C-alpha cells in the first residue's frame, strides 16, 4: 500500500481510536486486497511504510459482501457499484475476504 | 458487521470500486466516513 495512504490511516486511527473504525475495501484485485487487508491488520508486509510493524487490527470488509450490501440504499448501491460488480469476479472477492478473516 | 454509527475508512481501487463510491454507499447505512482514498495497484 502507498506509504502516503498508510500515514493517513495511521493518523486517522490516532485521531478517532480504533474502537469504532472499519475499513471498507473496493478492490477486485485479489493480491491487492490481501496486501491492503494485511497492512491494516498486521502491518505493512513490505516494511517500507509508516505501518511497518504496526498491528492496527482493524476490521476489514468489502463493499461487495452481502452483509454490507443489505445495509446500503439499493438505488445508491446499483448506481455506484452495480456496473463494477458485473464486470469483475465478485464471488472470488467475497471468498477471498472470508479467507483473509480466517472464516473459510 | 453493523455499519450504523461506525467510522469508515473507504479504500477503493482505481480499476474497481472507487473510495468515493464506497463512501456514498456506507453513508446511506448510517456510517460516518472519516477517510476516503482510491489506490492504484498497477
Backbone of each chain as nested JSON, in Angstrom:
{
  "chains": [
    {"id": "A", "residues": [
      {"number": 1, "name": "UNK", "atoms": {"N": [0.854, -1.199, 0.0], "CA": [0.0, 0.0, 0.0], "C": [0.886, 1.244, 0.0]}},
      {"number": 2, "name": "UNK", "atoms": {"N": [0.427, 2.226, -0.739], "CA": [1.096, 3.51, -0.833], "C": [1.472, 4.034, 0.579]}},
      {"number": 3, "name": "UNK", "atoms": {"N": [2.774, 4.329, 0.806], "CA": [3.185, 4.823, 2.132], "C": [2.409, 6.067, 2.585]}},
      {"number": 4, "name": "UNK", "atoms": {"N": [2.043, 6.907, 1.618], "CA": [1.282, 8.119, 1.976], "C": [-0.071, 7.746, 2.574]}},
      {"number": 5, "name": "UNK", "atoms": {"N": [-0.736, 6.762, 1.966], "CA": [-2.023, 6.313, 2.489], "C": [-1.865, 5.62, 3.842]}},
      {"number": 6, "name": "UNK", "atoms": {"N": [-0.765, 4.895, 4.009], "CA": [-0.504, 4.282, 5.313], "C": [-0.414, 5.354, 6.394]}},
      {"number": 7, "name": "UNK", "atoms": {"N": [0.246, 6.455, 6.05], "CA": [0.366, 7.556, 7.006], "C": [-0.988, 8.158, 7.341]}},
      {"number": 8, "name": "UNK", "atoms": {"N": [-1.853, 8.276, 6.327], "CA": [-3.193, 8.828, 6.549], "C": [-4.011, 7.906, 7.449]}},
      {"number": 9, "name": "UNK", "atoms": {"N": [-3.88, 6.585, 7.215], "CA": [-4.626, 5.628, 8.044], "C": [-4.122, 5.683, 9.484]}},
      {"number": 10, "name": "UNK", "atoms": {"N": [-2.818, 5.753, 9.642], "CA": [-2.247, 5.818, 10.986], "C": [-2.749, 7.063, 11.719]}},
      {"number": 11, "name": "UNK", "atoms": {"N": [-2.771, 8.19, 11.015], "CA": [-3.241, 9.448, 11.616], "C": [-4.729, 9.363, 11.954]}},
      {"number": 12, "name": "UNK", "atoms": {"N": [-5.498, 8.675, 11.086], "CA": [-6.94, 8.526, 11.331], "C": [-7.187, 7.702, 12.588]}},
      {"number": 13, "name": "UNK", "atoms": {"N": [-6.422, 6.63, 12.753], "CA": [-6.565, 5.792, 13.951], "C": [-6.165, 6.58, 15.2]}},
      {"number": 14, "name": "UNK", "atoms": {"N": [-5.1, 7.368, 15.089], "CA": [-4.658, 8.164, 16.243], "C": [-5.712, 9.206, 16.613]}},
      {"number": 15, "name": "UNK", "atoms": {"N": [-6.418, 9.729, 15.608], "CA": [-7.416, 10.764, 15.858], "C": [-8.713, 10.198, 16.443]}},
      {"number": 16, "name": "UNK", "atoms": {"N": [-9.19, 9.084, 15.881], "CA": [-10.512, 8.581, 16.27], "C": [-10.466, 7.372, 17.21]}},
      {"number": 17, "name": "UNK", "atoms": {"N": [-9.286, 6.756, 17.351], "CA": [-9.224, 5.496, 18.089], "C": [-9.698, 4.386, 17.173]}},
      {"number": 18, "name": "UNK", "atoms": {"N": [-9.445, 3.142, 17.556], "CA": [-9.781, 2.044, 16.647], "C": [-11.093, 1.349, 17.006]}},
      {"number": 19, "name": "UNK", "atoms": {"N": [-11.727, 1.732, 18.11], "CA": [-12.913, 1.0, 18.581], "C": [-14.052, 0.953, 17.564]}},
      {"number": 20, "name": "UNK", "atoms": {"N": [-14.364, 2.109, 16.934], "CA": [-15.5, 2.163, 16.01], "C": [-15.071, 2.223, 14.551]}},
      {"number": 21, "name": "UNK", "atoms": {"N": [-13.776, 2.059, 14.301], "CA": [-13.29, 2.169, 12.918], "C": [-13.468, 0.856, 12.155]}},
      {"number": 22, "name": "UNK", "atoms": {"N": [-13.856, 0.983, 10.893], "CA": [-13.981, -0.162, 9.994], "C": [-13.359, 0.225, 8.658]}},
      {"number": 23, "name": "UNK", "atoms": {"N": [-12.587, -0.677, 8.075], "CA": [-12.027, -0.437, 6.747], "C": [-12.924, -1.136, 5.728]}},
      {"number": 24, "name": "UNK", "atoms": {"N": [-13.458, -0.362, 4.779], "CA": [-14.285, -0.931, 3.723], "C": [-13.518, -0.845, 2.406]}},
      {"number": 25, "name": "UNK", "atoms": {"N": [-13.268, -2.012, 1.807], "CA": [-12.464, -2.08, 0.588], "C": [-13.342, -2.119, -0.662]}},
      {"number": 26, "name": "UNK", "atoms": {"N": [-12.726, -1.744, -1.794], "CA": [-13.448, -1.777, -3.061], "C": [-12.683, -2.476, -4.16]}},
      {"number": 27, "name": "UNK", "atoms": {"N": [-11.481, -2.932, -3.863], "CA": [-10.627, -3.527, -4.89], "C": [-11.167, -4.879, -5.356]}},
      {"number": 28, "name": "UNK", "atoms": {"N": [-10.903, -5.204, -6.63], "CA": [-11.267, -6.514, -7.156], "C": [-10.017, -7.36, -7.394]}},
      {"number": 29, "name": "UNK", "atoms": {"N": [-8.869, -6.733, -7.296], "CA": [-7.598, -7.425, -7.48], "C": [-7.28, -8.2, -6.2]}},
      {"number": 30, "name": "UNK", "atoms": {"N": [-7.244, -9.542, -6.295], "CA": [-7.136, -10.356, -5.085], "C": [-5.814, -10.157, -4.349]}},
      {"number": 31, "name": "UNK", "atoms": {"N": [-4.729, -9.993, -5.105], "CA": [-3.436, -9.736, -4.447], "C": [-3.448, -8.385, -3.755]}},
      {"number": 32, "name": "UNK", "atoms": {"N": [-4.056, -7.407, -4.421], "CA": [-4.157, -6.071, -3.833], "C": [-4.981, -6.079, -2.556]}},
      {"number": 33, "name": "UNK", "atoms": {"N": [-6.092, -6.841, -2.592], "CA": [-6.954, -6.959, -1.411], "C": [-6.178, -7.525, -0.229]}},
      {"number": 34, "name": "UNK", "atoms": {"N": [-5.432, -8.583, -0.523], "CA": [-4.676, -9.255, 0.534], "C": [-3.644, -8.304, 1.144]}},
      {"number": 35, "name": "UNK", "atoms": {"N": [-2.985, -7.552, 0.262], "CA": [-1.955, -6.628, 0.732], "C": [-2.557, -5.531, 1.622]}},
      {"number": 36, "name": "UNK", "atoms": {"N": [-3.673, -4.962, 1.176], "CA": [-4.295, -3.879, 1.946], "C": [-4.829, -4.412, 3.277]}},
      {"number": 37, "name": "UNK", "atoms": {"N": [-5.488, -5.584, 3.218], "CA": [-6.047, -6.158, 4.45], "C": [-4.937, -6.459, 5.452]}},
      {"number": 38, "name": "UNK", "atoms": {"N": [-3.83, -6.99, 4.959], "CA": [-2.719, -7.298, 5.861], "C": [-2.128, -6.015, 6.46]}},
      {"number": 39, "name": "UNK", "atoms": {"N": [-2.038, -4.982, 5.623], "CA": [-1.443, -3.723, 6.091], "C": [-2.234, -3.108, 7.252]}},
      {"number": 40, "name": "UNK", "atoms": {"N": [-3.578, -3.158, 7.165], "CA": [-4.388, -2.511, 8.21], "C": [-4.682, -3.427, 9.401]}},
      {"number": 41, "name": "UNK", "atoms": {"N": [-4.221, -4.667, 9.327], "CA": [-4.407, -5.561, 10.47], "C": [-3.065, -5.899, 11.138]}},
      {"number": 42, "name": "UNK", "atoms": {"N": [-2.149, -6.463, 10.314], "CA": [-0.877, -6.937, 10.872], "C": [0.277, -5.95, 10.712]}},
      {"number": 43, "name": "UNK", "atoms": {"N": [0.106, -4.984, 9.774], "CA": [1.193, -4.048, 9.481], "C": [1.673, -4.2, 8.047]}},
      {"number": 44, "name": "UNK", "atoms": {"N": [2.432, -3.226, 7.583], "CA": [2.9, -3.205, 6.192], "C": [3.806, -4.398, 5.895]}},
      {"number": 45, "name": "UNK", "atoms": {"N": [3.352, -5.343, 5.006], "CA": [4.166, -6.529, 4.719], "C": [5.479, -6.205, 4.007]}},
      {"number": 46, "name": "UNK", "atoms": {"N": [5.552, -5.031, 3.37], "CA": [6.79, -4.675, 2.667], "C": [7.761, -3.921, 3.571]}},
      {"number": 47, "name": "UNK", "atoms": {"N": [7.32, -3.599, 4.763], "CA": [8.158, -2.926, 5.769], "C": [8.792, -1.616, 5.282]}},
      {"number": 48, "name": "UNK", "atoms": {"N": [8.064, -0.885, 4.441], "CA": [8.61, 0.396, 3.978], "C": [7.775, 1.6, 4.441]}},
      {"number": 49, "name": "UNK", "atoms": {"N": [6.509, 1.375, 4.761], "CA": [5.634, 2.494, 5.094], "C": [5.493, 2.714, 6.587]}},
      {"number": 50, "name": "UNK", "atoms": {"N": [4.733, 3.769, 6.949], "CA": [4.521, 4.102, 8.367], "C": [3.839, 3.002, 9.182]}},
      {"number": 51, "name": "UNK", "atoms": {"N": [3.177, 2.04, 8.506], "CA": [2.512, 0.958, 9.249], "C": [3.385, -0.3, 9.367]}},
      {"number": 52, "name": "UNK", "atoms": {"N": [4.639, -0.205, 8.969], "CA": [5.555, -1.34, 9.154], "C": [5.663, -1.656, 10.643]}},
      {"number": 53, "name": "UNK", "atoms": {"N": [5.351, -2.899, 11.001], "CA": [5.442, -3.305, 12.396], "C": [4.328, -2.777, 13.289]}},
      {"number": 54, "name": "UNK", "atoms": {"N": [3.32, -2.125, 12.678], "CA": [2.207, -1.558, 13.463], "C": [0.967, -2.44, 13.253]}},
      {"number": 55, "name": "UNK", "atoms": {"N": [0.538, -3.128, 14.301], "CA": [-0.617, -4.02, 14.196], "C": [-1.883, -3.275, 14.603]}},
      {"number": 56, "name": "UNK", "atoms": {"N": [-2.542, -2.68, 13.614], "CA": [-3.749, -1.906, 13.925], "C": [-4.932, -2.808, 14.264]}},
      {"number": 57, "name": "UNK", "atoms": {"N": [-4.98, -3.996, 13.646], "CA": [-6.067, -4.932, 13.944], "C": [-7.448, -4.423, 13.578]}},
      {"number": 58, "name": "UNK", "atoms": {"N": [-7.536, -3.576, 12.552], "CA": [-8.845, -3.012, 12.185], "C": [-9.711, -4.07, 11.492]}},
      {"number": 59, "name": "UNK", "atoms": {"N": [-11.033, -4.039, 11.743], "CA": [-11.925, -4.925, 10.985], "C": [-11.931, -4.53, 9.508]}},
      {"number": 60, "name": "UNK", "atoms": {"N": [-11.902, -5.522, 8.629], "CA": [-11.849, -5.264, 7.186], "C": [-13.004, -5.978, 6.495]}},
      {"number": 61, "name": "UNK", "atoms": {"N": [-13.772, -5.217, 5.735], "CA": [-14.881, -5.796, 4.975], "C": [-14.813, -5.257, 3.544]}},
      {"number": 62, "name": "UNK", "atoms": {"N": [-15.605, -5.855, 2.657], "CA": [-15.625, -5.412, 1.259], "C": [-17.039, -4.981, 0.888]}},
      {"number": 63, "name": "UNK", "atoms": {"N": [-17.108, -3.952, 0.077], "CA": [-18.423, -3.398, -0.288], "C": [-19.283, -4.407, -1.054]}},
      {"number": 64, "name": "UNK", "atoms": {"N": [-18.671, -5.439, -1.659], "CA": [-19.443, -6.47, -2.368], "C": [-20.135, -7.44, -1.409]}},
      {"number": 65, "name": "UNK", "atoms": {"N": [-19.695, -7.509, -0.17], "CA": [-20.19, -8.555, 0.735], "C": [-21.675, -8.336, 1.068]}},
      {"number": 66, "name": "UNK", "atoms": {"N": [-22.408, -9.445, 1.054], "CA": [-23.868, -9.384, 1.192], "C": [-24.316, -8.669, 2.459]}},
      {"number": 67, "name": "UNK", "atoms": {"N": [-23.582, -8.888, 3.54], "CA": [-23.934, -8.298, 4.824], "C": [-23.893, -6.758, 4.752]}},
      {"number": 68, "name": "UNK", "atoms": {"N": [-22.926, -6.225, 4.033], "CA": [-22.822, -4.764, 3.876], "C": [-23.86, -4.258, 2.891]}},
      {"number": 69, "name": "UNK", "atoms": {"N": [-23.926, -4.962, 1.785], "CA": [-24.827, -4.552, 0.713], "C": [-26.263, -4.394, 1.227]}},
      {"number": 70, "name": "UNK", "atoms": {"N": [-26.651, -5.292, 2.13], "CA": [-28.007, -5.266, 2.666], "C": [-28.3, -3.988, 3.459]}},
      {"number": 71, "name": "UNK", "atoms": {"N": [-27.245, -3.303, 3.909], "CA": [-27.433, -2.098, 4.723], "C": [-27.415, -0.814, 3.894]}},
      {"number": 72, "name": "UNK", "atoms": {"N": [-27.043, -0.94, 2.621], "CA": [-26.892, 0.235, 1.758], "C": [-28.173, 0.48, 0.968]}},
      {"number": 73, "name": "UNK", "atoms": {"N": [-28.506, 1.742, 0.751], "CA": [-29.643, 2.111, -0.089], "C": [-29.47, 1.427, -1.462]}},
      {"number": 74, "name": "UNK", "atoms": {"N": [-30.427, 0.558, -1.859], "CA": [-30.256, -0.224, -3.093], "C": [-30.029, 0.639, -4.341]}},
      {"number": 75, "name": "UNK", "atoms": {"N": [-30.678, 1.783, -4.421], "CA": [-30.53, 2.64, -5.606], "C": [-29.119, 3.212, -5.683]}},
      {"number": 76, "name": "UNK", "atoms": {"N": [-28.577, 3.603, -4.527], "CA": [-27.212, 4.159, -4.493], "C": [-26.213, 3.044, -4.807]}},
      {"number": 77, "name": "UNK", "atoms": {"N": [-26.457, 1.856, -4.243], "CA": [-25.55, 0.724, -4.491], "C": [-25.505, 0.419, -5.99]}},
      {"number": 78, "name": "UNK", "atoms": {"N": [-26.676, 0.317, -6.586], "CA": [-26.751, -0.012, -8.007], "C": [-26.055, 1.051, -8.85]}},
      {"number": 79, "name": "UNK", "atoms": {"N": [-26.27, 2.3, -8.471], "CA": [-25.691, 3.419, -9.215], "C": [-24.162, 3.461, -9.096]}},
      {"number": 80, "name": "UNK", "atoms": {"N": [-23.658, 3.212, -7.893], "CA": [-22.221, 3.378, -7.624], "C": [-21.41, 2.088, -7.827]}},
      {"number": 81, "name": "UNK", "atoms": {"N": [-22.027, 0.943, -7.557], "CA": [-21.272, -0.315, -7.514], "C": [-21.714, -1.314, -8.576]}},
      {"number": 82, "name": "UNK", "atoms": {"N": [-23.002, -1.291, -8.945], "CA": [-23.6, -2.33, -9.776], "C": [-22.817, -2.674, -11.027]}},
      {"number": 83, "name": "UNK", "atoms": {"N": [-22.407, -1.662, -11.777], "CA": [-21.728, -1.936, -13.051], "C": [-20.351, -2.533, -12.833]}},
      {"number": 84, "name": "UNK", "atoms": {"N": [-19.678, -2.152, -11.746], "CA": [-18.353, -2.721, -11.456], "C": [-18.51, -4.178, -11.038]}},
      {"number": 85, "name": "UNK", "atoms": {"N": [-19.521, -4.441, -10.221], "CA": [-19.731, -5.791, -9.712], "C": [-19.995, -6.771, -10.863]}},
      {"number": 86, "name": "UNK", "atoms": {"N": [-20.644, -6.293, -11.91], "CA": [-20.914, -7.145, -13.067], "C": [-19.648, -7.431, -13.868]}},
      {"number": 87, "name": "UNK", "atoms": {"N": [-18.701, -6.503, -13.804], "CA": [-17.504, -6.605, -14.652], "C": [-16.37, -7.41, -14.021]}},
      {"number": 88, "name": "UNK", "atoms": {"N": [-16.47, -7.664, -12.73], "CA": [-15.385, -8.369, -12.042], "C": [-15.923, -9.663, -11.421]}},
      {"number": 89, "name": "UNK", "atoms": {"N": [-15.021, -10.483, -10.894], "CA": [-15.429, -11.733, -10.257], "C": [-15.718, -11.457, -8.773]}},
      {"number": 90, "name": "UNK", "atoms": {"N": [-16.933, -10.992, -8.509], "CA": [-17.265, -10.598, -7.138], "C": [-17.328, -11.789, -6.189]}},
      {"number": 91, "name": "UNK", "atoms": {"N": [-17.681, -12.981, -6.716], "CA": [-17.697, -14.175, -5.857], "C": [-16.293, -14.5, -5.351]}},
      {"number": 92, "name": "UNK", "atoms": {"N": [-15.295, -14.303, -6.231], "CA": [-13.909, -14.555, -5.824], "C": [-13.484, -13.551, -4.752]}},
      {"number": 93, "name": "UNK", "atoms": {"N": [-13.947, -12.31, -4.901], "CA": [-13.625, -11.283, -3.904], "C": [-14.237, -11.651, -2.551]}},
      {"number": 94, "name": "UNK", "atoms": {"N": [-15.504, -12.063, -2.573], "CA": [-16.186, -12.415, -1.312], "C": [-15.494, -13.6, -0.644]}},
      {"number": 95, "name": "UNK", "atoms": {"N": [-15.119, -14.594, -1.444], "CA": [-14.42, -15.767, -0.892], "C": [-13.06, -15.356, -0.32]}},
      {"number": 96, "name": "UNK", "atoms": {"N": [-12.376, -14.473, -1.03], "CA": [-11.057, -14.017, -0.564], "C": [-11.175, -13.273, 0.758]}},
      {"number": 97, "name": "UNK", "atoms": {"N": [-12.225, -12.472, 0.9], "CA": [-12.4, -11.72, 2.143], "C": [-12.64, -12.657, 3.325]}},
      {"number": 98, "name": "UNK", "atoms": {"N": [-13.447, -13.691, 3.115], "CA": [-13.695, -14.657, 4.199], "C": [-12.392, -15.35, 4.587]}},
      {"number": 99, "name": "UNK", "atoms": {"N": [-11.614, -15.705, 3.574], "CA": [-10.344, -16.378, 3.838], "C": [-9.401, -15.458, 4.602]}},
      {"number": 100, "name": "UNK", "atoms": {"N": [-9.36, -14.182, 4.197], "CA": [-8.474, -13.225, 4.859], "C": [-8.828, -13.048, 6.333]}},
      {"number": 101, "name": "UNK", "atoms": {"N": [-10.123, -13.158, 6.633], "CA": [-10.568, -13.012, 8.024], "C": [-10.541, -14.335, 8.774]}},
      {"number": 102, "name": "UNK", "atoms": {"N": [-10.084, -15.392, 8.09], "CA": [-9.996, -16.689, 8.743], "C": [-11.34, -17.353, 8.908]}},
      {"number": 103, "name": "UNK", "atoms": {"N": [-12.299, -16.997, 8.031], "CA": [-13.652, -17.537, 8.156], "C": [-13.911, -18.71, 7.207]}},
      {"number": 104, "name": "UNK", "atoms": {"N": [-12.972, -18.938, 6.306], "CA": [-13.284, -20.02, 5.381], "C": [-12.105, -20.47, 4.586]}}
    ]},
    {"id": "B", "residues": [
      {"number": 1, "name": "UNK", "atoms": {"N": [-21.539, -7.357, 10.496], "CA": [-20.966, -6.02, 10.753], "C": [-22.038, -4.935, 10.546]}},
      {"number": 2, "name": "UNK", "atoms": {"N": [-22.48, -4.332, 11.634], "CA": [-23.469, -3.254, 11.539], "C": [-22.723, -1.941, 11.332]}},
      {"number": 3, "name": "UNK", "atoms": {"N": [-22.972, -1.292, 10.206], "CA": [-22.236, -0.068, 9.878], "C": [-22.763, 1.171, 10.6]}},
      {"number": 4, "name": "UNK", "atoms": {"N": [-23.972, 1.086, 11.102], "CA": [-24.575, 2.267, 11.736], "C": [-23.723, 2.734, 12.912]}},
      {"number": 5, "name": "UNK", "atoms": {"N": [-23.335, 4.011, 12.868], "CA": [-22.543, 4.587, 13.951], "C": [-21.053, 4.304, 13.852]}},
      {"number": 6, "name": "UNK", "atoms": {"N": [-20.646, 3.508, 12.851], "CA": [-19.22, 3.208, 12.682], "C": [-18.519, 4.335, 11.928]}},
      {"number": 7, "name": "UNK", "atoms": {"N": [-17.224, 4.425, 12.151], "CA": [-16.392, 5.355, 11.394], "C": [-15.658, 4.548, 10.322]}},
      {"number": 8, "name": "UNK", "atoms": {"N": [-15.857, 4.94, 9.074], "CA": [-15.371, 4.118, 7.96], "C": [-14.169, 4.753, 7.259]}},
      {"number": 9, "name": "UNK", "atoms": {"N": [-13.164, 3.91, 7.033], "CA": [-12.065, 4.247, 6.129], "C": [-12.405, 3.566, 4.808]}},
      {"number": 10, "name": "UNK", "atoms": {"N": [-12.714, 4.361, 3.786], "CA": [-13.121, 3.825, 2.485], "C": [-11.903, 3.756, 1.577]}},
      {"number": 11, "name": "UNK", "atoms": {"N": [-11.461, 2.519, 1.292], "CA": [-10.268, 2.325, 0.464], "C": [-10.654, 1.65, -0.849]}},
      {"number": 12, "name": "UNK", "atoms": {"N": [-10.815, 2.448, -1.878], "CA": [-11.195, 1.91, -3.167], "C": [-9.982, 1.597, -4.028]}},
      {"number": 13, "name": "UNK", "atoms": {"N": [-10.284, 1.148, -5.243], "CA": [-9.23, 0.85, -6.21], "C": [-9.62, 1.514, -7.523]}},
      {"number": 14, "name": "UNK", "atoms": {"N": [-8.636, 2.053, -8.203], "CA": [-8.927, 2.811, -9.415], "C": [-9.601, 1.956, -10.489]}},
      {"number": 15, "name": "UNK", "atoms": {"N": [-9.227, 0.68, -10.582], "CA": [-9.787, -0.179, -11.624], "C": [-11.011, -0.963, -11.164]}},
      {"number": 16, "name": "UNK", "atoms": {"N": [-11.516, -0.666, -9.971], "CA": [-12.702, -1.36, -9.476], "C": [-13.642, -0.31, -8.875]}},
      {"number": 17, "name": "UNK", "atoms": {"N": [-13.983, -0.463, -7.599], "CA": [-14.865, 0.5, -6.939], "C": [-14.009, 1.598, -6.304]}},
      {"number": 18, "name": "UNK", "atoms": {"N": [-14.332, 2.85, -6.576], "CA": [-13.55, 3.961, -6.033], "C": [-13.874, 4.191, -4.553]}},
      {"number": 19, "name": "UNK", "atoms": {"N": [-12.985, 4.886, -3.887], "CA": [-13.228, 5.246, -2.49], "C": [-14.482, 6.097, -2.34]}},
      {"number": 20, "name": "UNK", "atoms": {"N": [-14.704, 7.001, -3.28], "CA": [-15.888, 7.876, -3.225], "C": [-17.181, 7.071, -3.348]}},
      {"number": 21, "name": "UNK", "atoms": {"N": [-17.163, 6.052, -4.217], "CA": [-18.364, 5.217, -4.383], "C": [-18.662, 4.448, -3.098]}},
      {"number": 22, "name": "UNK", "atoms": {"N": [-17.599, 3.936, -2.46], "CA": [-17.78, 3.243, -1.173], "C": [-18.374, 4.206, -0.148]}},
      {"number": 23, "name": "UNK", "atoms": {"N": [-17.803, 5.411, -0.113], "CA": [-18.261, 6.406, 0.861], "C": [-19.741, 6.737, 0.668]}},
      {"number": 24, "name": "UNK", "atoms": {"N": [-20.15, 6.939, -0.588], "CA": [-21.559, 7.253, -0.873], "C": [-22.467, 6.137, -0.372]}},
      {"number": 25, "name": "UNK", "atoms": {"N": [-22.025, 4.892, -0.542], "CA": [-22.839, 3.742, -0.126], "C": [-22.933, 3.626, 1.395]}},
      {"number": 26, "name": "UNK", "atoms": {"N": [-21.793, 3.673, 2.073], "CA": [-21.823, 3.407, 3.518], "C": [-22.501, 4.538, 4.298]}},
      {"number": 27, "name": "UNK", "atoms": {"N": [-22.505, 5.75, 3.723], "CA": [-23.235, 6.848, 4.383], "C": [-24.728, 6.525, 4.445]}},
      {"number": 28, "name": "UNK", "atoms": {"N": [-25.249, 5.85, 3.419], "CA": [-26.681, 5.512, 3.428], "C": [-26.983, 4.444, 4.475]}},
      {"number": 29, "name": "UNK", "atoms": {"N": [-25.933, 3.759, 4.962], "CA": [-26.113, 2.734, 6.004], "C": [-25.916, 3.324, 7.402]}},
      {"number": 30, "name": "UNK", "atoms": {"N": [-25.699, 4.651, 7.471], "CA": [-25.572, 5.294, 8.778], "C": [-24.158, 5.378, 9.305]}},
      {"number": 31, "name": "UNK", "atoms": {"N": [-23.166, 5.129, 8.434], "CA": [-21.775, 5.226, 8.872], "C": [-21.241, 6.634, 8.626]}},
      {"number": 32, "name": "UNK", "atoms": {"N": [-20.236, 6.987, 9.42], "CA": [-19.545, 8.259, 9.216], "C": [-18.237, 7.951, 8.477]}},
      {"number": 33, "name": "UNK", "atoms": {"N": [-18.026, 8.599, 7.344], "CA": [-16.807, 8.343, 6.569], "C": [-15.72, 9.31, 7.033]}},
      {"number": 34, "name": "UNK", "atoms": {"N": [-14.622, 8.756, 7.536], "CA": [-13.56, 9.603, 8.099], "C": [-12.32, 9.661, 7.2]}},
      {"number": 35, "name": "UNK", "atoms": {"N": [-12.256, 8.79, 6.196], "CA": [-11.13, 8.827, 5.265], "C": [-11.545, 8.153, 3.957]}},
      {"number": 36, "name": "UNK", "atoms": {"N": [-11.196, 8.79, 2.849], "CA": [-11.534, 8.241, 1.531], "C": [-10.289, 8.258, 0.666]}},
      {"number": 37, "name": "UNK", "atoms": {"N": [-9.906, 7.095, 0.149], "CA": [-8.769, 7.027, -0.763], "C": [-9.06, 6.009, -1.867]}},
      {"number": 38, "name": "UNK", "atoms": {"N": [-8.495, 6.256, -3.029], "CA": [-8.589, 5.298, -4.126], "C": [-7.172, 4.923, -4.529]}},
      {"number": 39, "name": "UNK", "atoms": {"N": [-6.845, 3.649, -4.3], "CA": [-5.492, 3.178, -4.576], "C": [-5.358, 2.711, -6.013]}},
      {"number": 40, "name": "UNK", "atoms": {"N": [-4.142, 2.67, -6.478], "CA": [-3.84, 2.088, -7.781], "C": [-2.801, 0.999, -7.55]}},
      {"number": 41, "name": "UNK", "atoms": {"N": [-3.164, -0.265, -7.836], "CA": [-2.256, -1.379, -7.554], "C": [-1.308, -1.665, -8.71]}},
      {"number": 42, "name": "UNK", "atoms": {"N": [-1.565, -1.017, -9.855], "CA": [-0.747, -1.329, -11.039], "C": [0.564, -0.552, -10.994]}}
    ]}
  ]
}
